[in-house]
Amino acid sequence: MISTQKDQKMEGIKFLLLEKIDPVTMQGKNDFVVSMDSVGAGPGEIVFYVSGSSARFTNVTEGRPTDSAIIAIVDYIEKDGEYTFRKN
């Protein structure tokens, strides 16, 4: 997402549109959230995000007006001893 007009506290922050997924099937749920990126995530990556006041606890988002922040890039997802996702 690109925004040319935003609050000064938001300058230099990258926003990503996230689609929530089912971790077993890896299928999108058609449920989206806009999130501040605090870890340098890119398109197509599976990420972990937090919402609410927890979103303002990263070095990048501290003191910024947000309710959602990406805090990790997922390397793999395991369920019942089986990998449902592995990062390339």
N, CA and C of each residue as an Amber inpcrd file, in Angstrom:
protein
   264
   0.8480000  -1.1750000   0.0000000   0.0000000   0.0000000   0.0000000
   0.8880000   1.2300000   0.0000000   0.4930000   2.2040000  -0.7300000
   1.2370000   3.4560000  -0.7750000   0.2860000   4.5680000  -0.3710000
   0.7700000   5.4200000   0.5140000  -0.0320000   6.5460000   0.9760000
   0.8110000   7.8120000   0.8750000   0.3310000   8.7990000   0.1300000
   1.0880000  10.0420000  -0.0100000   0.7410000  11.0420000   1.0870000
  -0.3970000  10.8740000   1.7350000  -0.8150000  11.7690000   2.8050000
  -1.0220000  10.9580000   4.0720000  -0.2300000  11.2400000   5.1050000
  -0.3980000  10.5290000   6.3730000   0.1930000  11.3390000   7.5050000
  -0.1850000  11.0080000   8.7110000   0.3150000  11.6620000   9.9020000
   1.8300000  11.5350000   9.9660000   2.5040000  12.5430000  10.5220000
   3.9680000  12.5280000  10.6190000   4.4950000  11.3020000  11.3580000
   3.7450000  10.8060000  12.3350000   4.1840000   9.6240000  13.0770000
   4.1870000   8.3690000  12.2160000   3.5370000   8.4450000  11.0570000
   3.4480000   7.2860000  10.1690000   4.5040000   7.3250000   9.0580000
   5.2540000   8.4150000   8.9530000   6.2660000   8.5430000   7.9020000
   7.2860000   7.4260000   8.0010000   7.6410000   6.8560000   6.8530000
   8.6610000   5.8180000   6.7950000   8.1850000   4.4320000   7.1790000
   6.9180000   4.2720000   7.4970000   6.3730000   2.9730000   7.8920000
   5.7270000   2.3040000   6.6880000   6.0610000   1.0350000   6.4710000
   5.4430000   0.2620000   5.3940000   4.2010000  -0.4230000   5.9480000
   3.1240000  -0.3690000   5.1730000   1.8850000  -1.0460000   5.5140000
   1.6740000  -2.2050000   4.5430000   1.2040000  -3.3220000   5.0430000
   0.8760000  -4.4600000   4.1980000  -0.5700000  -4.8660000   4.4240000
  -1.2160000  -5.2840000   3.3560000  -2.5640000  -5.8300000   3.4400000
  -2.4180000  -7.3280000   3.6460000  -2.8840000  -7.8180000   4.7770000
  -2.7610000  -9.2270000   5.1310000  -4.0840000  -9.9410000   4.9310000
  -4.0110000 -11.1600000   4.4090000  -5.1880000 -12.0150000   4.3500000
  -4.9880000 -13.1290000   5.3580000  -5.9490000 -13.2890000   6.2530000
  -5.8710000 -14.3680000   7.2350000  -6.0060000 -15.7060000   6.5200000
  -5.2850000 -16.7220000   7.0270000  -5.2980000 -18.0400000   6.3990000
  -5.6780000 -19.1140000   7.4010000  -6.1080000 -20.2510000   6.8890000
  -6.3030000 -21.4470000   7.6930000  -4.9460000 -22.1450000   7.7280000
  -4.3340000 -22.3180000   8.9050000  -2.9770000 -22.8750000   8.9710000
  -2.8800000 -24.3410000   8.5590000  -3.9810000 -25.0330000   8.4710000
  -3.9550000 -26.4360000   8.0460000  -4.0150000 -26.5310000   6.5250000
  -4.9640000 -25.8200000   5.9240000  -5.1420000 -25.9000000   4.4730000
  -4.3200000 -24.8560000   3.7260000  -3.8550000 -23.8290000   4.4290000
  -3.1230000 -22.7020000   3.8500000  -3.9720000 -21.9160000   2.8530000
  -5.2680000 -22.0490000   2.9520000  -6.1890000 -21.3100000   2.0860000
  -6.5830000 -19.9960000   2.7600000  -6.7030000 -18.9450000   1.9430000
  -7.1380000 -17.6600000   2.4520000  -8.5750000 -17.7150000   2.9340000
  -8.8700000 -16.8920000   3.9560000 -10.2160000 -16.8540000   4.5300000
 -11.0490000 -15.6780000   4.0060000 -10.4920000 -14.9210000   3.0490000
 -11.1720000 -13.7340000   2.5370000 -11.4850000 -12.7520000   3.6650000
 -10.5690000 -12.6640000   4.6270000 -10.6690000 -11.7730000   5.7880000
  -9.3390000 -11.0240000   5.8540000  -9.3820000  -9.7120000   5.7360000
  -8.1730000  -8.9120000   5.5650000  -7.9610000  -7.9170000   6.7020000
  -6.6920000  -7.5290000   6.8940000  -6.3260000  -6.4950000   7.8570000
  -5.1180000  -5.7440000   7.3070000  -5.0820000  -4.4260000   7.5280000
  -3.9240000  -3.6150000   7.1700000  -3.0340000  -3.5570000   8.4040000
  -1.7440000  -3.8240000   8.2050000  -0.8440000  -3.9340000   9.3380000
   0.4660000  -3.2000000   9.0840000   1.0170000  -2.5580000  10.1160000
   2.3470000  -1.9580000  10.0210000   3.3780000  -3.0720000  10.0310000
   4.3820000  -2.9380000   9.1630000   5.4260000  -3.9570000   9.0660000
   6.6250000  -3.5570000   9.9220000   6.9090000  -4.3410000  10.9540000
   8.0580000  -4.0290000  11.8160000   9.2370000  -4.9700000  11.5850000
   9.1170000  -5.9100000  10.6050000  10.1810000  -6.9060000  10.4050000
  10.6810000  -7.0050000   8.9620000  10.1750000  -6.1960000   8.0590000
  10.6350000  -6.2470000   6.6760000  10.0310000  -7.3620000   5.8540000
   8.7810000  -7.6820000   6.1100000   8.0880000  -8.7360000   5.3600000
   7.8360000  -8.2800000   3.9280000   7.6540000  -9.2670000   3.0610000
   7.4020000  -8.9530000   1.6640000   6.1800000  -9.6720000   1.1390000
   5.8290000  -9.3870000  -0.1130000   4.6580000 -10.0140000  -0.7280000
   4.7680000 -11.5370000  -0.7300000   3.6600000 -12.1990000  -0.4250000
   3.6120000 -13.6500000  -0.4550000   4.1430000 -14.3500000   0.7700000
   4.7360000 -13.6100000   1.7020000   5.2580000 -14.2590000   2.9050000
   4.1410000 -14.4980000   3.9150000   4.2880000 -15.5720000   4.6710000
   3.3750000 -15.8520000   5.7740000   3.9510000 -15.1260000   6.9860000
   3.1210000 -14.3340000   7.6560000   3.5970000 -13.5380000   8.7860000
   2.7350000 -13.7740000  10.0190000   3.2660000 -13.3750000  11.1610000
   2.5320000 -13.3830000  12.4160000   2.3200000 -11.9300000  12.7830000
   1.0860000 -11.5810000  13.1010000   0.8050000 -10.2040000  13.4870000
   0.0620000 -10.1710000  14.8090000   0.1440000  -9.0320000  15.4750000
  -0.5990000  -8.8240000  16.7140000  -1.5080000  -7.6270000  16.5200000
  -2.5560000  -7.5780000  17.3380000  -3.4850000  -6.4610000  17.2370000
  -3.7570000  -5.8830000  18.6160000  -4.3850000  -4.7300000  18.6130000
  -4.6640000  -4.0450000  19.8660000  -3.4140000  -3.3560000  20.4000000
  -3.3730000  -3.1290000  21.6980000  -2.2510000  -2.4000000  22.2950000
  -0.9160000  -3.1230000  22.1060000  -0.9190000  -4.4390000  21.9320000
   0.3250000  -5.1860000  21.6880000   1.0200000  -4.7190000  20.4170000
   0.2830000  -4.1780000  19.4770000   0.8520000  -3.7230000  18.2120000
   1.8000000  -2.5420000  18.3890000   1.7290000  -1.8710000  19.5010000
   2.5770000  -0.6980000  19.7310000   3.7980000  -1.0120000  20.5860000
   4.1560000  -2.2780000  20.7400000   5.2900000  -2.6760000  21.5750000
   6.5630000  -2.9930000  20.8030000   6.5910000  -2.8100000  19.4800000
   7.8210000  -3.0630000  18.7300000   8.6390000  -1.7760000  18.6590000
   9.9040000  -1.9000000  18.3060000  10.7440000  -0.7030000  18.1490000
  10.2100000   0.2070000  17.0570000   9.6740000  -0.3690000  16.0020000
   9.1730000   0.4060000  14.8660000   7.8460000   1.0880000  15.1840000
   6.9680000   0.4260000  15.9330000   5.6080000   0.9420000  16.1380000
   5.4060000   1.6740000  17.4650000   6.3930000   1.6700000  18.3190000
   6.2480000   2.3120000  19.6340000   5.8610000   3.7870000  19.4720000
   4.7820000   4.1590000  20.1370000   4.3060000   5.5400000  20.1070000
   3.5740000   5.9260000  18.8310000   3.2870000   4.9560000  17.9900000
   2.5960000   5.2430000  16.7330000   1.1440000   4.7530000  16.8100000
   0.2480000   5.4290000  16.1110000  -1.1660000   5.0660000  16.1690000
  -1.4860000   3.8420000  15.3030000  -1.4280000   2.6710000  15.9030000
  -1.7430000   1.4590000  15.1520000  -2.4440000   0.4440000  16.0340000
  -3.2250000  -0.4060000  15.4190000  -3.8730000  -1.5210000  16.1090000
  -3.4340000  -2.8550000  15.5290000  -2.4630000  -2.8390000  14.5790000
  -1.9900000  -4.0840000  13.9800000  -0.5400000  -3.9320000  13.5480000
   0.2980000  -4.9020000  13.9430000   1.7120000  -4.8700000  13.5700000
   2.2000000  -6.2740000  13.2470000   2.9560000  -6.3810000  12.1590000
   3.6090000  -7.6420000  11.8070000   4.8470000  -7.7540000  12.6840000
   4.9460000  -8.8730000  13.4250000   6.0620000  -9.0180000  14.3600000
   6.9780000 -10.1950000  14.0330000   6.6320000 -11.0130000  13.0390000
   7.4820000 -12.1500000  12.6840000   7.1480000 -12.6370000  11.2850000
   8.1640000 -13.1900000  10.6240000   7.9800000 -13.8790000   9.3510000
   8.0560000 -15.3640000   9.6670000   7.0530000 -16.1140000   9.2540000
   6.9330000 -17.5300000   9.6040000   7.8450000 -18.3710000   8.7050000
   8.6420000 -19.2630000   9.3250000   9.5030000 -20.1880000   8.5830000
   8.7770000 -21.4870000   8.2710000   8.0050000 -21.9680000   9.2250000
   7.2140000 -23.1710000   8.9720000   6.0560000 -23.2600000   9.9480000
   5.0410000 -24.0380000   9.5360000   3.8880000 -24.3210000  10.3860000
   3.7890000 -25.8320000  10.4960000   3.6790000 -26.3000000  11.7200000
   3.5710000 -27.7370000  11.9840000   2.2970000 -28.0040000  12.7630000
   1.5460000 -29.0150000  12.3380000   0.3480000 -29.4280000  13.0580000
   0.3410000 -30.9400000  13.1540000   0.2440000 -31.4420000  14.3590000
   0.2090000 -32.8900000  14.6150000   1.4000000 -33.6070000  13.9710000
   2.5730000 -32.9950000  14.0640000   3.7860000 -33.6150000  13.5520000
   3.9800000 -33.5040000  12.0490000   3.0610000 -32.8360000  11.3710000
   3.1410000 -32.6740000   9.9190000   3.3260000 -31.1990000   9.5890000
   4.2170000 -30.9050000   8.6470000   4.3840000 -29.5400000   8.1950000
   3.2700000 -29.1900000   7.2050000   2.5610000 -28.1110000   7.4890000
   1.5550000 -27.6230000   6.5480000   2.1100000 -26.4900000   5.7070000
   3.2640000 -25.9400000   6.1420000   3.9280000 -24.8610000   5.4030000
   5.4030000 -24.8610000   5.7470000   6.2340000 -24.6620000   4.7320000
   7.6790000 -24.4320000   4.8940000   8.0810000 -23.3120000   3.9630000
   8.7750000 -22.3210000   4.5180000   9.2530000 -21.2090000   3.7070000
  10.3500000 -21.6970000   2.7740000  10.3400000 -21.2140000   1.5380000
  11.3680000 -21.6090000   0.5630000  12.7220000 -21.0590000   0.9490000
